[in-house]
């Protein structure tokens, strides 16, 4: 599948993991989170991967040098942690070089994301639509909330820090996995600003940009929250481990 590139945002320092190790190199069932993600991409038929790194780039570079995947893996560097849109922007030159028509964007803390889910999202890649992976949670915590249009498409993603009390009550949340046509990505990224509470460039802003340009944003709802839970703390790492073990039963 040469027209698709996966962009894995692996630059997080993972302070809440209480470790100096890159978050994406922590292990679930004796394999690094990053390796599980590469497995999912490979099984989904994605051959080209861009791993966006930051402060732990040497550590991740060394890990990937020992990688056994039959993938074309490139590394892009986000010089400063200025947000997810800035991280994706760091990968843009590499995506251009690979001549990809579609980019699948993945946060680097999803060890249990399945290839079948990525395939389900990519079935729409022949269209101009943006595809967004979501999940419904009884306790959504600090995840970005999904606000839908009347026709079921996604109107916007509201980061938790920006939520009104009404938006906090929404149960459907953003997972951090997107399928985006490259032509739209190239036009939308320069429109994103950091005028928000965190002073960061949020990749989630592309959803509102798409709506302004009448580009449909279609949600794909994950059936099992365990598949798409992010790992940000040692406790969440243990929960991810338990879910992974259930898969092997």
Residue pairs with C-beta under 8 A, 6 or more apart in sequence:
1 44
1 45
1 46
1 47
1 122
2 47
2 48
2 100
3 100
3 101
3 102
3 125
4 45
4 46
4 48
4 100
4 101
4 102
4 103
4 104
4 122
4 125
5 46
5 48
5 49
5 50
5 94
5 95
5 98
5 100
5 102
5 103
5 104
6 41
6 46
6 48
6 49
6 50
6 103
6 104
6 106
7 49
7 50
7 52
7 88
7 91
7 95
7 103
7 104
7 105
7 106
8 24
8 34
8 37
8 38
8 49
8 50
8 51
8 52
8 106
8 108
9 52
9 84
9 87
9 88
9 105
9 106
9 107
9 108
9 176
10 22
10 23
10 24
10 34
10 51
10 52
10 53
10 60
10 108
11 52
11 53
11 54
11 55
11 56
11 78
11 81
11 87
11 108
12 22
12 23
12 24
12 54
12 81
12 108
12 109
13 22
13 23
13 54
13 55
13 56
13 81
14 21
14 22
14 23
14 24
14 26
14 109
14 232
16 232
16 233
17 23
17 26
17 231
17 232
17 233
17 234
17 237
18 234
19 26
21 56
21 59
22 53
22 56
22 59
22 60
23 33
23 108
23 109
23 231
23 232
24 32
24 33
24 34
24 37
24 60
24 108
24 109
25 32
25 33
25 34
25 56
25 59
25 60
25 63
26 32
26 33
26 231
26 237
27 33
28 36
28 111
28 112
28 231
28 237
28 240
28 241
28 244
29 241
29 244
29 245
29 248
32 63
33 108
33 109
33 110
33 111
33 231
34 51
34 60
34 63
34 64
34 108
35 67
35 69
36 111
36 112
36 113
36 244
37 106
37 108
37 110
37 111
37 113
38 49
38 67
38 69
38 71
38 73
39 69
39 115
40 113
40 114
40 115
40 118
41 49
41 71
41 104
41 115
41 118
42 69
42 70
42 71
42 115
43 115
44 115
44 116
44 118
44 119
44 122
45 119
45 122
46 71
46 104
46 118
46 122
47 71
47 72
48 71
48 72
48 74
48 98
48 100
49 71
49 72
49 73
49 74
50 73
50 74
50 75
50 76
50 91
50 94
50 95
50 98
51 60
51 64
51 73
51 74
51 75
51 76
51 108
52 75
52 76
52 77
52 78
52 87
52 88
52 90
52 91
53 60
53 61
53 75
53 76
53 77
53 78
54 77
54 78
54 79
54 80
54 81
54 87
55 81
57 75
57 77
60 75
61 75
64 73
64 75
67 73
72 98
74 94
74 98
76 90
76 91
76 93
76 94
77 90
78 86
78 87
78 90
79 90
80 86
82 194
82 200
82 201
83 194
83 198
83 200
83 201
83 202
83 203
84 107
84 176
84 200
84 201
84 202
84 203
84 204
85 189
85 192
85 200
85 201
85 202
85 203
85 205
85 206
86 200
86 201
87 203
88 103
88 105
88 185
88 189
88 203
89 189
89 201
91 103
92 185
92 186
92 189
95 103
95 182
95 185
100 182
101 125
101 181
101 182
101 183
102 122
102 125
102 179
102 180
102 181
102 182
103 178
103 179
103 180
103 182
103 185
104 118
104 121
104 122
104 177
104 178
104 179
104 180
105 176
105 177
105 178
105 179
105 180
105 203
106 113
106 176
106 177
107 175
107 176
107 177
107 230
109 230
109 231
109 232
110 175
110 176
110 177
110 228
110 229
110 230
110 231
111 231
111 240
111 244
112 226
112 227
112 228
112 229
112 240
112 243
112 244
112 247
113 177
113 227
113 228
114 227
117 133
117 177
117 220
117 222
117 227
117 228
118 177
120 220
121 131
121 133
121 177
121 179
121 220
122 131
122 179
124 131
124 179
124 218
125 131
125 179
125 181
128 181
128 184
128 215
129 215
129 216
129 217
129 218
130 178
130 179
130 180
130 181
130 184
130 206
130 207
130 210
130 215
130 216
130 217
130 218
131 178
131 179
131 217
131 218
131 219
131 220
132 146
132 154
132 157
132 174
132 177
132 178
132 207
132 217
132 218
132 219
132 220
133 175
133 176
133 177
133 178
133 219
133 220
133 222
133 228
134 146
134 154
134 172
134 173
134 174
134 175
134 219
134 220
134 221
134 222
135 172
135 173
135 175
135 221
135 222
135 225
135 228
136 171
136 172
136 173
136 221
136 225
137 143
137 171
137 173
137 225
138 171
140 168
140 170
140 171
140 173
141 160
142 160
143 160
143 173
143 174
144 157
144 158
144 159
144 160
144 173
144 174
144 204
145 157
145 158
145 160
145 163
145 167
145 168
145 170
145 172
145 173
145 174
146 154
146 157
146 170
146 172
146 173
146 174
146 219
147 154
147 155
147 156
147 157
147 158
147 167
147 170
148 154
148 155
148 172
148 219
149 155
149 211
152 219
153 216
153 217
153 218
153 219
154 207
154 217
154 218
154 219
155 207
155 208
155 211
155 217
156 204
156 207
156 208
156 211
157 174
157 204
157 207
158 164
158 167
159 196
159 198
159 202
159 204
160 168
161 196
161 197
161 198
162 196
162 197
172 219
172 221
174 204
175 222
175 228
175 230
176 230
177 228
178 203
178 206
180 206
184 206
184 210
184 213
184 215
185 206
188 206
188 209
188 210
189 206
191 205
191 209
192 201
192 202
192 203
192 205
192 206
192 209
193 201
193 205
194 200
194 201
196 202
207 217
210 216
210 217
211 217
222 228
226 239
226 240
226 243
226 246
227 243
229 236
229 239
229 240
229 243
230 236
231 237
231 240
